[in-house]
Amino acid sequence: MSRKDLIEDIYPLSPTQQGLLFHALYAPRSGQYIEQLSCTLRGELDRDAFQGAWERVVQRHPALRTVFLWEKRDEPVQLVYRRVRLRWREEDWRELAAAEREARFQALVEEEQALALT
């Protein structure tokens, strides 16, 4: 498979995206445009079905497979990958005390924020 086969589309940034990129580069540690969501799932979870559902969501929506490229370019562009691999990590904290679960959750949130800023 050639590198070209990995790319679905390439196109310029919209004016709004240009503004987002400007602010992200101007204040890279601000986290201004990072959104995080958490939820509590109750009952039994079919992990394979859950992960598969998220993989289908990402495959269905090109915006979730899009990156901005700006370095060593005259103009920034957005590149849409044909497929992406989701980072997937599972943590089972059911046996932990509530205070320990909360501490680990806060550490995870901070770790994910830091990762998004790199």
N, C-alpha and C positions, 0 to 999 in steps of 0.2 A: 504494500500500500504506500503510495507516495504521500508526501506531506500535503500536497494539494487536495488529496482525497479526504483529509481530516477537516478541511475547512468548508463550511456551508456557504458563507457569505462574508464580504467585507464591504463596509460603507462608512461614509463620514459621520462624525458626531453631529447630533442636533445642537442648536444653540444652548439648550438647557444642559445637555450632557457636557458641552464645552465648559459651561459655568461650574458644573459639579467637579469636573476634572481640575479646573483652575483652583478651586477652593481646597480640594483634596491635596493638591501639590503644594499649595501655599502654606497650609497648616496640616501636614501629614499625620500628626499625632492627635488631632482634635476628635476624630471619630464622629464628626458631624453627620455623616451620611450612613452610618452603620446602624442597622436595625436588627434587633434580636427579639426573638419570640420564644416563650417557653409555655408549656402546658403540662398538666398532669393527666396521664391516662390511667383509667381505672379498669380493673378486670384483666383478663388474660389477653396478652398481645401476641399475635402471630408475627414474629419478627421478620420472617422472610416476606410475607405479604406487605408489611409496613414499608420495608426497605424497597421492595419492588414498586410499590405505589409511588414513592418519592422519585425513583429512577424514571418512571413513566412521566411524571409531572415535568421533570427536567428535560426529558426528551421531547415532550410536546411543546414546550415554550422556549423559543430561541433566546429570549432575553436572559434565561437562566444558564445559557451556554455561551454568553457573550463576554468578551474582555475588551478593555481599551488598550490600544497600543499607541504610545506617543514618543517613546525614546528613539533617537536617531531617525526621526521622520520630519518631513516638512510640515505635515498636518497630522493630527491624531486621527485614528480610525477605530472603528469597532469591528472586531473579528468574531464571527459566530462559528463555533466548532460544530461539526456534524454530530459528535458524541462527546460526552465528558464522563469522567468517572467520579462519582460522589465520594467524598471523604466520609467514612462511616465509622463510628465508634460507639460502643455500648458500655454503659456503666450500670451496675445493679447495686443500688444502695438500700434495698429493702431491709436488710438486717442491721443497718446503722441506726443509732439514736437520732432523733429529729435534729438536734443541734449539730451533729456531725454531718448529716445530710445537707443541711443549710450551708454549712461552712464549705463543703465540697462543691455544692452548686455555685456558690459565689466565686470560688476559685476557678471553676470551669467557665463561668461567664467572662471573667477577667482574662483567662487564657484565650478564649475565642475572640474577644475584642482585640487583644494584642496580635493574634494571628491575622486578623482581618486588616490590621494596620501595616502589615509587612508586605 
